[in-house]
Amino acid sequence: MAKSGKGSTWFNRQSRLVQIILLLIPFVNWVVEIMVRWSTYFQKGGTVRLVVSIIVTFLGLVFGWIDLIAVLITKKLLFQ
């Protein structure tokens, strides 16, 4: 999964309602955040994406709520 970058494209292909529901459920949002962030980092690289991926790994629940607001406003995750 990580080499092909399917995690980020899978999330982006979902409807906005599904994205919001995935980010609304506490443990699920953490798993989705980890999957999307690390697959995006492995696909595109970059220092900012690496730092965000590490932060999400340890503080994913908090960052998931922030991303929920970002998806509601901008229709995409922060730093993606």
Backbone as CSV, one residue per row, in Angstrom:
resi,resn,N_x,N_y,N_z,CA_x,CA_y,CA_z,C_x,C_y,C_z
1,MET,0.817,-1.194,0.000,0.000,0.000,0.000,0.855,1.250,0.000
2,ALA,1.921,1.277,0.776,2.696,2.499,0.936,3.401,2.908,-0.357
3,LYS,3.904,1.941,-1.105,4.642,2.302,-2.303,3.737,2.834,-3.408
4,SER,2.534,2.342,-3.484,1.655,2.790,-4.562,0.866,4.045,-4.216
5,GLY,0.825,4.413,-2.946,0.126,5.619,-2.541,-1.384,5.496,-2.598
6,LYS,-1.896,4.282,-2.466,-3.338,4.069,-2.586,-4.110,4.641,-1.410
7,GLY,-3.484,4.831,-0.265,-4.186,5.345,0.908,-4.740,6.734,0.696
8,SER,-3.935,7.621,0.168,-4.406,8.994,-0.019,-5.417,9.076,-1.156
9,THR,-5.224,8.340,-2.229,-6.179,8.405,-3.321,-7.493,7.746,-2.922
10,TRP,-7.443,6.706,-2.116,-8.667,6.059,-1.654,-9.500,7.042,-0.838
11,PHE,-8.874,7.753,0.055,-9.595,8.712,0.888,-10.149,9.853,0.051
12,ASN,-9.383,10.348,-0.880,-9.826,11.469,-1.711,-10.957,11.080,-2.658
13,ARG,-11.056,9.801,-3.018,-12.126,9.351,-3.911,-13.460,9.186,-3.194
14,GLN,-13.437,9.147,-1.870,-14.675,8.990,-1.109,-15.502,10.271,-1.182
15,SER,-16.796,10.103,-1.004,-17.653,11.291,-0.974,-17.327,12.089,0.284
16,ARG,-17.701,13.333,0.267,-17.421,14.199,1.414,-18.081,13.685,2.684
17,LEU,-19.263,13.140,2.554,-19.970,12.595,3.714,-19.199,11.432,4.328
18,VAL,-18.686,10.542,3.498,-17.898,9.410,3.996,-16.612,9.913,4.645
19,GLN,-15.959,10.890,4.042,-14.750,11.459,4.635,-15.041,12.037,6.013
20,ILE,-16.126,12.761,6.132,-16.485,13.378,7.407,-16.800,12.311,8.449
21,ILE,-17.532,11.276,8.057,-17.852,10.201,8.998,-16.579,9.491,9.451
22,LEU,-15.654,9.226,8.531,-14.399,8.573,8.901,-13.583,9.414,9.865
23,LEU,-13.619,10.723,9.701,-12.853,11.599,10.585,-13.605,11.935,11.869
24,LEU,-14.882,11.646,11.923,-15.685,11.961,13.104,-15.554,10.894,14.194
25,ILE,-15.373,9.650,13.807,-15.270,8.542,14.771,-13.844,8.518,15.324
26,PRO,-13.679,8.655,16.658,-12.357,8.855,17.255,-11.265,7.861,16.864
27,PHE,-11.409,6.578,17.064,-10.318,5.656,16.740,-10.152,5.489,15.232
28,VAL,-11.261,5.509,14.514,-11.213,5.361,13.056,-10.468,6.535,12.429
29,ASN,-10.678,7.755,12.949,-9.993,8.905,12.358,-8.485,8.794,12.531
30,TRP,-8.040,8.226,13.637,-6.606,8.052,13.868,-6.017,7.057,12.866
31,VAL,-6.704,5.952,12.648,-6.228,4.948,11.682,-6.222,5.525,10.271
32,VAL,-7.282,6.238,9.909,-7.357,6.845,8.570,-6.251,7.881,8.394
33,GLU,-6.038,8.705,9.425,-4.977,9.719,9.364,-3.614,9.068,9.151
34,ILE,-3.315,8.035,9.910,-2.012,7.358,9.766,-1.871,6.779,8.361
35,MET,-2.900,6.104,7.895,-2.842,5.492,6.569,-2.640,6.543,5.477
36,VAL,-3.434,7.612,5.527,-3.370,8.640,4.488,-2.044,9.404,4.557
37,ARG,-1.633,9.805,5.749,-0.417,10.619,5.891,0.835,9.867,5.466
38,TRP,0.992,8.631,5.946,2.207,7.894,5.584,2.222,7.496,4.111
39,SER,1.071,7.127,3.563,1.073,6.782,2.139,1.359,8.009,1.271
40,THR,0.859,9.182,1.685,1.171,10.410,0.952,2.651,10.740,1.065
41,TYR,3.220,10.554,2.244,4.654,10.818,2.408,5.478,9.879,1.529
42,PHE,5.144,8.581,1.523,5.915,7.643,0.704,5.724,7.899,-0.783
43,GLN,4.571,8.413,-1.161,4.315,8.687,-2.571,4.983,9.983,-3.032
44,LYS,4.858,11.065,-2.235,5.323,12.374,-2.666,6.581,12.854,-1.956
45,GLY,6.854,12.335,-0.762,8.026,12.757,-0.005,7.860,14.157,0.568
46,GLY,8.944,14.692,1.088,8.933,16.050,1.620,9.083,16.079,3.130
47,THR,9.772,17.092,3.605,10.038,17.232,5.033,8.770,17.555,5.810
48,VAL,7.945,18.427,5.286,6.707,18.793,5.990,5.804,17.575,6.125
49,ARG,5.676,16.783,5.070,4.838,15.584,5.129,5.395,14.570,6.125
50,LEU,6.727,14.467,6.225,7.331,13.561,7.195,7.015,14.015,8.613
51,VAL,7.171,15.293,8.886,6.884,15.820,10.227,5.410,15.625,10.570
52,VAL,4.524,15.918,9.625,3.087,15.740,9.864,2.771,14.267,10.089
53,SER,3.394,13.376,9.347,3.158,11.941,9.525,3.582,11.475,10.910
54,ILE,4.704,11.955,11.386,5.180,11.581,12.726,4.247,12.147,13.795
55,ILE,3.834,13.398,13.641,2.912,14.008,14.607,1.587,13.256,14.639
56,VAL,1.079,12.904,13.473,-0.199,12.189,13.401,-0.093,10.807,14.041
57,THR,1.048,10.173,13.929,1.219,8.861,14.520,1.029,8.908,16.037
58,PHE,1.498,9.980,16.673,1.398,10.071,18.127,0.212,10.903,18.609
59,LEU,-0.216,11.885,17.841,-1.324,12.759,18.238,-2.447,12.711,17.211
60,GLY,-2.692,11.544,16.660,-3.639,11.403,15.563,-5.062,11.779,15.888
61,LEU,-5.493,11.525,17.116,-6.877,11.849,17.472,-7.117,13.348,17.421
62,VAL,-6.185,14.119,17.940,-6.313,15.583,17.926,-6.217,16.099,16.492
63,PHE,-5.265,15.603,15.757,-5.072,16.051,14.381,-6.240,15.636,13.503
64,GLY,-6.879,14.509,13.819,-8.049,14.071,13.065,-9.206,15.040,13.181
65,TRP,-9.400,15.610,14.373,-10.460,16.594,14.560,-10.151,17.878,13.795
66,ILE,-8.882,18.260,13.760,-8.481,19.444,12.991,-8.725,19.204,11.496
67,ASP,-8.388,17.993,11.042,-8.625,17.657,9.640,-10.107,17.560,9.313
68,LEU,-10.919,17.179,10.276,-12.365,17.158,10.062,-12.862,18.555,9.721
69,ILE,-12.388,19.545,10.442,-12.764,20.930,10.157,-12.237,21.358,8.788
70,ALA,-11.006,20.942,8.463,-10.424,21.294,7.167,-11.216,20.673,6.016
71,VAL,-11.662,19.429,6.183,-12.451,18.774,5.139,-13.793,19.479,4.979
72,LEU,-14.376,19.911,6.081,-15.640,20.637,5.996,-15.499,21.954,5.247
73,ILE,-14.378,22.636,5.450,-14.181,23.966,4.860,-13.566,23.885,3.455
74,THR,-12.466,23.144,3.318,-11.705,23.166,2.069,-11.854,21.926,1.192
75,LYS,-12.566,20.905,1.691,-12.770,19.646,0.966,-11.495,18.829,0.780
76,LYS,-10.458,19.099,1.585,-9.249,18.277,1.552,-8.553,18.343,2.905
77,LEU,-7.656,17.390,3.144,-6.912,17.359,4.390,-5.835,18.433,4.403
78,LEU,-5.422,18.835,5.570,-4.324,19.806,5.697,-3.009,19.156,5.274
79,PHE,-2.146,19.930,4.687,-0.783,19.504,4.307,-0.763,18.249,3.434
80,GLN,-1.727,18.098,2.567,-1.717,16.916,1.702,-1.413,17.306,0.283
